[in-house]
């Protein structure tokens, strides 16, 4: 009986373990990607990430087999273009600001989207928490924080793209999930590749950089996406959204352990505020239509 109970408990815990594994893999892969910046820059690293991810996803899902109308194709292209810009902006952000802070700022995009139709007083509490978190992240005269405003701007742009990504993704919801993501990622690669080529040039063809770029794509895209697919089969969208809200903290820890990015107390508090706002938004959203994790940062 105890063996049966233990087995049932493991099955119940597996989706949550997969989601935690996805977040850890994503943040660790993004931290590792940052070590590629001296070789090919943020633009080149982003091109590797979406390019190799597109290749892997296309080999797995074979999107050319998916029947599509012209309207469907345009919807997927828009979805992929936003995905590409989101990836590029995020990688440009983490050039100059810590990973955990960049993720926290980016989270304000889907948070804002979720709060557009805020009506209950509790919803405005989450808005206030998110605004307070952002306020703590910005230097606002405190030079000791040393937070690059250009990096903050890129992270905010990535957040806007995340919100647009959600809207664009909903318009492809009637299509095959894996194939539409694969085609979207291929579009994203076409959007990002020119920036990578201009910034890095022939350095993109270096065997060492190519190998490291493939590792980045696998660890920060292929593995997390696969684990999230397993998690979504056993977790409600609400629970998924609550756990996903922990990603800024996971990113901050990954940045600390992999890159040595130390945050001050005020910045950890800001991350806590953003996480609380995200969890609160998920829990009190009656529609339960929460944003799924994008294949990005």
QUIVEN-V256981 format. One line per field, one symbol per residue. phi: phi as a letter, one per 40 degrees, with the letter a starting at -180 (. if undefined). Layout:
phi: ???
This chain:
phi: .ccccccccccccdccccccccccccccccccdcccdccbgccccccddccccccccccccfcccccaccccccccccdccccccccccccccccbbcdccccccccccccccccdbcbcdcccccccccccccccccdfgccccfbccccccccccccccccccccccccbccccdccccccccccdccccddcccccbfcccccdccccccccdccccbccdcccccccccbbcdccdccccccddccccccccccbgccbcdccccccccccccccccccccccgcccccccbd
